[in-house]
């Protein structure tokens, strides 16, 4: 019983509740705006991308990064759990049990295009951290894969709705993808020192702190610029890039030795996601 309780509490911490909305929202928004109705697919899919998906994404990461996470002062709280080794295997079993049924149901309900989108999404979740693949240790591919984690739920929602890939939708998805890459790259800067000590490669260890921050700034700027070419009122979303640019800009000259200090900006980034998400919601309501 104690182990089950420990696994339950550990699984909750591992799934990063503070970030649940980041994957559930894109799916729900894409499906709801496309179909304009509350369906059982919307409810089930939102629940999947809210909890099981995050449990899989972060749980697999925490299991296979355990040894290096022990040396990272950021881990052990909302930015990453440190689950006891004896709970690692039970956690992986739990992840399979709670994710596979959802994936099967949604794939069958949505048809071939939804199944393909889900397959890509779940592959990215596994490939990022799992042994042999370890996309998180392949510079640039790590940011691409991380962005896929957050953009793919929107693609699944669009596929399930049978939405046509219009120019506007493609531009919005590309802008969202660039935003996701920027977020990952900037977040990796704070871990440069512990990652190098653990011999873990990332976009930040490859580009260096200064280069990575500037790369992220360029991606955020490009994301905002792309939104200017979408139909009204979507161009207003370009303003959402501004807070992220302002938050990261002071660190454009940060050294590798001081890279851990960017955690200050990363913590503000978490809050920015909620504030900007609220602004996007108001924009979606206006577009509706």
C-alpha positions as CSV (number, residue, x, y, z in Angstrom):
1,X,0.0,0.0,0.0
2,X,2.8,2.4,0.9
3,X,4.5,1.7,-2.5
4,X,1.2,2.4,-4.3
5,X,0.8,5.6,-2.4
6,X,4.4,6.6,-3.2
7,X,3.8,5.7,-6.8
8,X,0.6,7.8,-7.0
9,X,2.2,10.8,-5.4
10,X,5.4,10.4,-7.4
11,X,3.4,10.1,-10.7
12,X,1.5,13.3,-9.9
13,X,4.8,15.2,-9.3
14,X,6.4,13.7,-12.3
15,X,3.6,14.8,-14.6
16,X,4.3,18.5,-13.8
17,X,0.7,19.7,-13.1
18,X,1.8,23.3,-13.6
19,X,2.4,22.4,-17.3
20,X,-0.7,20.2,-18.0
21,X,-2.5,23.1,-19.7
22,X,0.3,23.5,-22.2
23,X,-0.6,20.3,-24.1
24,X,-4.4,20.1,-23.4
25,X,-5.1,23.6,-24.5
26,X,-3.7,23.3,-28.1
27,X,-5.8,20.1,-28.7
28,X,-9.0,21.5,-27.2
29,X,-8.7,24.9,-29.0
30,X,-7.9,23.3,-32.4
31,X,-10.8,20.8,-32.2
32,X,-13.3,23.2,-30.6
33,X,-12.6,26.1,-33.0
34,X,-12.8,23.7,-36.0
35,X,-16.0,21.8,-35.1
36,X,-17.7,24.5,-32.9
37,X,-19.2,21.8,-30.7
38,X,-18.5,20.0,-27.5
39,X,-18.2,16.3,-28.3
40,X,-17.1,13.2,-26.4
41,X,-13.9,13.3,-28.5
42,X,-13.2,16.8,-27.2
43,X,-13.7,15.7,-23.6
44,X,-11.6,12.4,-23.9
45,X,-8.9,14.0,-26.0
46,X,-8.5,17.0,-23.6
47,X,-8.3,14.6,-20.7
48,X,-5.7,12.6,-22.4
49,X,-3.5,15.6,-23.3
50,X,-4.1,17.0,-19.9
51,X,-2.8,14.2,-17.7
52,X,-1.7,10.9,-19.3
53,X,0.2,12.6,-22.1
54,X,2.2,14.7,-19.6
55,X,2.8,11.7,-17.3
56,X,4.3,9.9,-20.3
57,X,6.3,12.8,-21.6
58,X,7.8,13.9,-18.3
59,X,7.8,10.4,-16.6
60,X,9.9,8.8,-19.3
61,X,12.3,11.7,-19.1
62,X,12.6,11.6,-15.3
63,X,13.2,7.8,-15.3
64,X,16.0,7.9,-17.8
65,X,17.5,11.2,-16.6
66,X,17.5,10.2,-13.0
67,X,21.3,9.9,-12.5
68,X,22.0,13.3,-14.2
69,X,19.0,15.0,-12.4
70,X,20.6,14.1,-9.1
71,X,23.4,16.6,-9.9
72,X,21.0,19.3,-11.1
73,X,19.9,21.8,-8.4
74,X,16.7,22.6,-10.4
75,X,15.3,19.1,-9.9
76,X,13.2,17.9,-7.1
77,X,10.4,20.4,-7.4
78,X,8.0,21.8,-10.0
79,X,10.8,21.8,-12.6
80,X,11.5,18.0,-12.4
81,X,10.8,15.2,-9.9
82,X,13.3,12.8,-8.4
83,X,11.4,9.6,-8.2
84,X,13.0,6.8,-6.2
85,X,14.7,4.2,-8.4
86,X,12.5,1.4,-7.2
87,X,9.5,3.2,-8.5
88,X,10.9,3.7,-12.0
89,X,9.7,0.4,-13.5
90,X,6.2,0.6,-11.9
91,X,6.0,4.2,-13.3
92,X,6.7,3.0,-16.8
93,X,4.1,0.3,-16.5
94,X,1.6,2.9,-15.2
95,X,2.4,5.2,-18.1
96,X,1.6,2.4,-20.6
97,X,-1.6,1.5,-18.8
98,X,-3.0,5.0,-18.7
99,X,-1.9,6.2,-22.2
100,X,-2.4,3.3,-24.6
101,X,-6.2,3.0,-24.2
102,X,-6.6,6.7,-24.8
103,X,-4.4,6.6,-27.9
104,X,-6.3,3.6,-29.3
105,X,-9.8,5.1,-28.7
106,X,-8.8,8.5,-30.2
107,X,-7.1,6.9,-33.2
108,X,-10.1,4.7,-34.0
109,X,-12.5,7.6,-33.5
110,X,-10.5,10.1,-35.6
111,X,-9.5,7.8,-38.5
112,X,-6.2,7.5,-40.4
113,X,-5.1,11.1,-40.2
114,X,-5.7,11.3,-36.5
115,X,-3.9,8.0,-36.0
116,X,-0.8,9.2,-37.9
117,X,-0.8,12.5,-35.9
118,X,-1.0,10.6,-32.7
119,X,1.7,8.2,-33.8
120,X,4.1,11.1,-34.5
121,X,3.2,12.7,-31.2
122,X,3.8,9.6,-29.1
123,X,7.0,8.8,-31.0
124,X,8.3,12.2,-30.1
125,X,7.4,11.7,-26.5
126,X,9.3,8.4,-26.3
127,X,12.2,9.3,-28.6
128,X,13.1,12.4,-26.6
129,X,14.3,10.5,-23.5
130,X,14.3,6.8,-24.2
131,X,17.7,4.9,-24.5
132,X,19.2,4.5,-27.9
133,X,17.0,7.2,-29.4
134,X,17.7,10.0,-26.9
135,X,16.7,12.9,-29.2
136,X,17.2,15.2,-26.2
137,X,21.0,14.7,-26.7
138,X,21.0,15.6,-30.3
139,X,21.5,19.4,-30.6
140,X,18.7,21.2,-32.5
141,X,16.8,17.9,-32.9
142,X,16.2,18.2,-29.2
143,X,14.4,21.5,-29.7
144,X,12.5,20.2,-32.7
145,X,11.3,17.2,-30.8
146,X,10.4,19.3,-27.7
147,X,8.3,21.6,-29.9
148,X,6.6,18.6,-31.4
149,X,5.4,17.7,-27.9
150,X,3.3,20.9,-27.8
151,X,2.4,21.4,-31.4
152,X,1.3,17.9,-32.2
153,X,-1.7,18.0,-29.8
154,X,-3.1,20.8,-32.0
155,X,-2.4,18.8,-35.1
156,X,-4.3,15.9,-33.6
157,X,-7.2,18.2,-32.8
158,X,-7.2,19.5,-36.4
159,X,-7.0,16.0,-37.8
160,X,-9.8,14.8,-35.6
161,X,-12.0,17.7,-36.8
162,X,-11.1,17.0,-40.4
163,X,-9.9,20.5,-40.9
164,X,-8.4,21.4,-44.2
165,X,-4.7,22.5,-44.1
166,X,-5.3,26.1,-45.2
167,X,-2.5,28.6,-45.6
168,X,-3.6,30.3,-42.4
169,X,-3.5,27.1,-40.4
170,X,-0.1,26.2,-41.7
171,X,1.3,29.6,-40.8
172,X,-0.1,29.4,-37.3
173,X,1.3,25.9,-36.8
174,X,4.7,27.0,-38.0
175,X,4.7,30.1,-35.8
176,X,3.7,27.9,-32.8
177,X,6.4,25.4,-33.7
178,X,9.1,28.2,-33.8
179,X,7.8,29.4,-30.4
180,X,8.2,25.9,-29.0
181,X,11.7,25.5,-30.3
182,X,12.6,28.9,-28.8
183,X,11.1,27.9,-25.4
184,X,13.1,24.6,-25.3
185,X,16.3,26.2,-26.4
186,X,16.1,29.0,-23.8
187,X,15.1,26.5,-21.1
188,X,18.2,24.4,-21.9
189,X,20.6,27.3,-21.2
190,X,20.1,27.1,-17.4
191,X,21.3,23.5,-17.5
192,X,24.5,24.0,-19.5
193,X,26.9,23.4,-16.5
194,X,25.2,20.3,-15.0
195,X,24.6,18.9,-18.5
196,X,28.3,19.2,-19.5
197,X,29.3,17.7,-16.2
198,X,27.0,14.7,-16.9
199,X,28.3,14.5,-20.5
200,X,24.8,15.3,-21.8
201,X,24.6,17.1,-25.1
202,X,21.9,19.7,-25.9
203,X,21.4,22.7,-28.2
204,X,22.7,24.8,-25.3
205,X,25.9,22.9,-24.7
206,X,26.5,23.0,-28.5
207,X,25.7,26.6,-29.1
208,X,26.8,28.0,-25.8
209,X,24.7,30.2,-23.5
210,X,25.0,33.4,-25.5
211,X,24.4,31.7,-28.9
212,X,21.4,29.8,-27.6
213,X,19.7,32.8,-26.1
214,X,20.2,34.7,-29.3
215,X,18.9,31.8,-31.3
216,X,15.8,31.6,-29.1
217,X,15.3,35.4,-29.5
218,X,15.4,35.0,-33.3
219,X,12.9,32.2,-33.2
220,X,10.4,34.1,-31.0
221,X,10.7,37.1,-33.3
222,X,10.2,35.0,-36.4
223,X,7.1,33.4,-34.7
224,X,5.6,36.8,-34.1
225,X,6.4,38.0,-37.6
226,X,4.7,35.0,-39.2
227,X,1.5,35.7,-37.3
228,X,1.3,39.1,-39.1
229,X,0.6,37.3,-42.3
230,X,-2.5,35.4,-41.0
231,X,-6.1,36.5,-41.4
232,X,-7.6,39.1,-38.9
233,X,-7.7,39.0,-35.9
234,X,-4.9,36.4,-35.7
235,X,-2.2,39.0,-36.4
236,X,-2.9,40.4,-32.9
237,X,-1.3,37.2,-31.6
238,X,2.1,38.6,-32.9
239,X,2.0,40.8,-29.7
240,X,2.3,37.6,-27.6
241,X,5.9,37.2,-28.7
242,X,6.9,40.5,-27.1
243,X,6.8,39.5,-23.5
244,X,9.0,36.4,-24.3
245,X,11.5,38.6,-26.1
246,X,11.6,41.1,-23.2
247,X,12.0,38.3,-20.7
248,X,15.0,36.7,-22.6
249,X,16.6,39.8,-24.1
250,X,18.6,40.8,-20.9
251,X,20.4,37.4,-21.1
252,X,21.6,37.8,-24.7
253,X,25.2,38.1,-23.5
254,X,25.1,35.6,-20.7
255,X,28.3,33.5,-20.3
256,X,28.3,29.7,-19.9
257,X,29.6,30.1,-16.4
258,X,26.6,32.3,-15.4
259,X,24.0,30.3,-17.5
260,X,22.3,28.9,-14.4
261,X,21.2,32.5,-13.6
262,X,18.8,32.4,-16.5
263,X,16.5,30.3,-14.3
264,X,15.1,33.6,-13.1
265,X,13.8,34.3,-16.5
266,X,12.7,30.7,-16.9
267,X,10.5,30.9,-13.8
268,X,9.0,34.1,-15.2
269,X,8.5,32.2,-18.5
270,X,6.2,29.7,-16.7
271,X,4.0,32.6,-15.6
272,X,4.1,34.2,-19.0
273,X,2.6,31.1,-20.5
274,X,-0.5,31.5,-18.4
275,X,-0.8,35.2,-19.0
276,X,-0.3,34.9,-22.8
277,X,-2.5,31.8,-22.9
278,X,-5.3,34.0,-21.4
279,X,-4.7,36.6,-24.1
280,X,-4.8,34.0,-26.8
281,X,-8.1,32.7,-25.3
282,X,-9.6,36.2,-25.6
283,X,-8.5,36.3,-29.2
284,X,-10.0,33.0,-30.0
285,X,-13.3,34.1,-28.4
286,X,-13.2,37.2,-30.6
287,X,-12.5,35.1,-33.7
288,X,-15.3,32.8,-32.8
